[in-house]
Amino acid sequence: MTTPSASAPLFRFAAVTFDCADPAELARFYGEMFALPVTYSSDDFVFLGGGDGTPGLGFNRLPDYRRPSWPDPAEEKQAHIEVGVDDLDEAEARLLKLGATRPETQPQPDRWRVLLDPAGHPFCITTLV
C-alpha cells in the first residue's frame, strides 16, 4: 500500500449506488440488512447511512431498469457486494424474510451463498470475511 504524497488528492470511499425500479423498496431491504438509516430520500433516489463519514448506499430510480438475470448472461449481474456474516444459515433465513430470493445456482454453498435483492442484484453472504 502506498501513502499519498502531500500534493496528491485524498480519496475516500463514499458510497455505492444501485440502479433499480423502486428506490424506496430497495433501500428498505438494505437498510434492514445493515441497520442503516435513511439520510436522504426523494421519489427517484434514496441514500442510507454515510452521515458520520462512513460509506453509504444509494438507490437510484432508472425508468427502464432491467433486472440482472444471473447466472443467465442475457442481462449480466453488473456488480455485486460481498456481505460478511457469522452464520450462513441464520443470515440466509433473515435475508429471505426481508425479501431476498435464492437462485438455484449456488457455486459453493458451504463457503458462501448467492442471494438476489428485491431488484434482482446478486450479492453473496460469507463467513470468510
C-alpha positions as CSV (number, residue, x, y, z in Angstrom):
1,M,0.0,0.0,0.0
2,T,1.4,3.4,-0.9
3,T,0.9,6.6,1.1
4,P,-0.3,9.6,-0.9
5,S,2.1,12.4,-1.2
6,A,1.4,15.8,0.2
7,S,0.4,17.1,-3.2
8,A,-1.8,14.0,-4.1
9,P,-5.5,14.4,-3.6
10,L,-7.1,12.4,-0.8
11,F,-9.8,9.9,-1.9
12,R,-12.4,8.4,0.4
13,F,-14.8,5.6,-0.4
14,A,-18.2,7.4,-0.1
15,A,-20.9,5.1,-1.4
16,V,-22.2,2.5,-3.8
17,T,-25.4,3.3,-5.8
18,F,-27.7,0.7,-7.2
19,D,-29.9,1.4,-10.2
20,C,-33.4,-0.1,-9.6
21,A,-37.1,0.4,-10.4
22,D,-38.1,1.2,-6.8
23,P,-35.6,3.1,-4.7
24,A,-37.7,3.1,-1.5
25,E,-38.2,-0.7,-1.6
26,L,-34.5,-1.5,-2.2
27,A,-33.5,1.0,0.5
28,R,-35.8,-0.7,2.9
29,F,-34.2,-4.1,2.2
30,Y,-30.6,-2.9,2.6
31,G,-31.5,-0.6,5.5
32,E,-32.8,-3.5,7.4
33,M,-29.9,-5.8,6.4
34,F,-27.2,-3.3,7.5
35,A,-29.2,-1.3,10.1
36,L,-28.6,1.9,8.2
37,P,-30.9,4.9,8.5
38,V,-32.3,6.8,5.5
39,T,-30.3,10.1,5.3
40,Y,-31.8,11.4,2.1
41,S,-35.0,10.5,0.2
42,S,-36.8,11.7,-2.9
43,D,-39.1,10.0,-5.4
44,D,-36.1,9.0,-7.5
45,F,-33.3,8.5,-5.1
46,V,-32.8,7.2,-1.5
47,F,-29.5,7.3,0.4
48,L,-28.7,5.2,3.5
49,G,-26.0,6.0,6.1
50,G,-23.0,8.0,5.2
51,G,-23.8,10.7,7.7
52,D,-20.9,10.0,10.1
53,G,-18.1,9.8,7.4
54,T,-18.7,6.1,6.8
55,P,-19.7,4.9,3.3
56,G,-23.3,4.7,2.4
57,L,-25.6,3.1,-0.1
58,G,-27.7,4.9,-2.7
59,F,-30.6,3.7,-4.7
60,N,-31.4,5.4,-8.0
61,R,-34.7,5.0,-10.0
62,L,-34.0,4.0,-13.6
63,P,-37.2,4.2,-15.6
64,D,-36.2,1.3,-18.0
65,Y,-34.4,-0.7,-15.3
66,R,-33.9,-4.4,-16.3
67,R,-33.2,-6.9,-13.6
68,P,-29.9,-8.8,-13.8
69,S,-30.6,-12.4,-14.8
70,W,-27.6,-14.1,-13.1
71,P,-26.5,-16.8,-13.9
72,D,-28.0,-16.3,-17.3
73,P,-25.7,-13.9,-19.2
74,A,-28.6,-12.3,-21.1
75,E,-28.6,-9.4,-18.6
76,E,-25.3,-9.6,-16.7
77,K,-25.1,-9.1,-12.9
78,Q,-23.3,-5.7,-13.5
79,A,-21.8,-5.7,-9.9
80,H,-22.4,-7.4,-6.6
81,I,-21.3,-7.0,-3.0
82,E,-19.9,-9.5,-0.5
83,V,-21.5,-9.4,2.9
84,G,-19.7,-11.0,5.9
85,V,-21.9,-12.9,8.3
86,D,-21.3,-15.1,11.4
87,D,-23.7,-17.9,10.4
88,L,-24.7,-18.7,6.8
89,D,-28.0,-20.4,7.6
90,E,-29.2,-17.8,10.0
91,A,-28.2,-14.9,7.7
92,E,-29.8,-16.5,4.7
93,A,-33.1,-17.1,6.6
94,R,-33.2,-13.5,7.8
95,L,-32.5,-12.1,4.3
96,L,-35.1,-14.3,2.7
97,K,-37.7,-12.9,5.2
98,L,-36.6,-9.4,4.2
99,G,-37.3,-10.1,0.6
100,A,-34.2,-11.6,-0.9
101,T,-34.5,-14.7,-3.1
102,R,-32.2,-17.6,-3.5
103,P,-31.3,-18.7,-7.1
104,E,-30.9,-22.4,-7.8
105,T,-27.2,-21.9,-8.9
106,Q,-25.0,-21.9,-5.8
107,P,-21.3,-22.3,-6.8
108,Q,-20.0,-23.1,-3.3
109,P,-22.9,-23.0,-0.8
110,D,-20.8,-24.3,2.1
111,R,-18.5,-21.3,1.7
112,W,-20.9,-18.6,0.5
113,R,-24.4,-18.2,-0.6
114,V,-25.6,-16.2,-3.6
115,L,-28.9,-14.3,-3.0
116,L,-30.8,-11.7,-5.1
117,D,-32.0,-8.5,-3.6
118,P,-35.6,-7.4,-4.4
119,A,-34.4,-5.6,-7.6
120,G,-32.5,-8.8,-8.8
121,H,-29.0,-7.7,-7.9
122,P,-26.9,-10.7,-6.9
123,F,-25.0,-10.5,-3.6
124,C,-23.1,-13.0,-1.6
125,I,-23.1,-13.8,2.1
126,T,-20.0,-15.5,3.5
127,T,-18.2,-16.3,6.8
128,L,-14.9,-15.8,5.1
129,V,-14.7,-12.0,5.6
